[in-house]
Amino acid sequence: MMFGYSSEWWTVLFIPVLLWVPFGPLVMAATGTWCARRPGQRAPRLWSLLLPVLPVSVSATAMILPTDTWNEPGRLGDLLGYLAVYVGGLTVLPWLLGYGLTRLAGALRVRRSGARGGAPQGR
């Protein structure tokens, strides 16, 4: 018996959804950085897709179902808000920031070392 209801075992699936809110952006920024540092490997990109699958799919299912409430006014606005905040703001944007900032830092590092006249020489 969980949360007072014996038939509500599926609420265990919402634990990753709740943990995704504080920790998801950090995880996605880290995977974006990992993808930017290793551009030819498939493992970082695969993990970038697999890590958010459970929390995003469970919350999307809870947002979409039940389908009989789709005719209610404001339902489309709720869905668009969910997509913007939970999917875009907590999942995609941190990945893009981690990836973009790491690539930018690498490009600036290469440009700075090229402006000095080549590779730094040890003395």
C-alpha positions as CSV (number, residue, x, y, z in Angstrom):
1,M,0.0,0.0,0.0
2,M,1.5,3.2,-1.1
3,F,0.2,6.8,-0.5
4,G,-2.9,5.3,1.0
5,Y,-4.0,3.5,-2.1
6,S,-3.2,-0.1,-2.8
7,S,-3.8,0.1,-6.6
8,E,-1.7,3.2,-7.1
9,W,1.7,1.4,-7.6
10,W,2.4,3.4,-10.8
11,T,3.1,6.4,-8.7
12,V,6.6,5.0,-8.1
13,L,7.2,6.1,-11.7
14,F,6.8,9.7,-10.7
15,I,9.8,9.7,-8.4
16,P,12.2,10.2,-11.4
17,V,9.9,12.9,-12.6
18,L,10.2,14.8,-9.3
19,L,14.0,14.2,-9.2
20,W,14.3,15.5,-12.8
21,V,13.2,19.0,-11.8
22,P,16.2,19.9,-9.6
23,F,18.8,17.5,-11.0
24,G,17.8,17.2,-14.7
25,P,19.3,20.4,-15.9
26,L,22.6,19.6,-14.3
27,V,22.6,16.1,-15.8
28,M,21.7,17.5,-19.2
29,A,24.3,20.2,-19.1
30,A,26.9,17.6,-18.2
31,T,25.9,15.4,-21.1
32,G,26.0,18.3,-23.4
33,T,29.5,19.1,-22.3
34,W,30.4,15.4,-22.6
35,C,29.1,15.4,-26.2
36,A,31.1,18.6,-27.1
37,R,34.4,17.2,-25.7
38,R,34.1,13.9,-27.6
39,P,32.6,14.8,-30.9
40,G,33.1,11.5,-32.8
41,Q,31.8,9.1,-30.1
42,R,28.3,7.7,-30.0
43,A,28.1,6.9,-26.3
44,P,27.7,10.6,-25.1
45,R,24.9,11.2,-27.6
46,L,23.2,7.9,-26.7
47,W,23.3,8.8,-23.0
48,S,22.0,12.3,-23.8
49,L,18.9,10.6,-25.3
50,L,18.5,7.8,-22.8
51,L,18.8,9.7,-19.5
52,P,15.7,11.9,-19.9
53,V,13.5,9.1,-21.4
54,L,11.9,7.9,-18.2
55,P,11.1,11.2,-16.5
56,V,10.0,13.0,-19.7
57,S,7.9,10.1,-21.0
58,V,6.1,9.5,-17.7
59,S,5.3,13.2,-17.2
60,A,4.2,13.4,-20.9
61,T,1.9,10.5,-20.4
62,A,0.4,12.0,-17.3
63,M,0.0,15.3,-19.2
64,I,-1.7,13.7,-22.2
65,L,-3.9,11.2,-20.5
66,P,-6.9,11.1,-20.0
67,T,-7.8,11.9,-23.6
68,D,-11.5,12.7,-22.8
69,T,-10.4,16.1,-21.2
70,W,-8.9,17.4,-24.5
71,N,-12.0,19.4,-25.2
72,E,-11.7,21.5,-22.1
73,P,-10.7,25.1,-22.6
74,G,-7.1,25.8,-21.8
75,R,-5.9,22.2,-22.4
76,L,-3.8,23.2,-25.4
77,G,-2.2,26.0,-23.4
78,D,-1.3,23.6,-20.6
79,L,0.3,21.2,-23.0
80,L,2.3,23.9,-24.7
81,G,3.4,25.2,-21.3
82,Y,4.5,21.7,-20.2
83,L,6.5,21.3,-23.4
84,A,8.1,24.7,-23.0
85,V,9.1,24.3,-19.3
86,Y,9.6,20.6,-18.7
87,V,10.9,19.5,-22.0
88,G,12.5,22.7,-23.3
89,G,13.6,24.4,-20.1
90,L,14.6,21.4,-18.1
91,T,15.9,19.1,-20.7
92,V,16.9,20.6,-24.1
93,L,18.1,24.1,-23.1
94,P,20.6,22.9,-20.5
95,W,22.0,20.4,-23.0
96,L,22.4,23.1,-25.6
97,L,24.0,25.5,-23.1
98,G,26.5,22.8,-22.0
99,Y,27.3,21.9,-25.6
100,G,27.5,25.4,-26.9
101,L,29.6,26.8,-24.1
102,T,32.1,24.0,-24.2
103,R,32.4,24.4,-28.0
104,L,32.8,28.1,-27.6
105,A,35.5,27.8,-25.0
106,G,37.3,25.3,-27.1
107,A,37.2,27.6,-30.2
108,L,38.4,30.5,-28.1
109,R,41.2,28.4,-26.7
110,V,42.3,27.4,-30.2
111,R,42.1,31.0,-31.4
112,R,44.1,32.3,-28.5
113,S,46.8,29.7,-28.9
114,G,46.9,30.5,-32.7
115,A,47.3,34.2,-32.0
116,R,50.5,33.5,-30.0
117,G,52.2,32.0,-33.0
118,G,51.5,28.3,-32.8
119,A,51.6,25.8,-30.1
120,P,53.0,26.8,-26.7
121,Q,56.6,25.8,-26.2
122,G,57.7,24.4,-22.9
123,R,60.8,26.0,-21.2
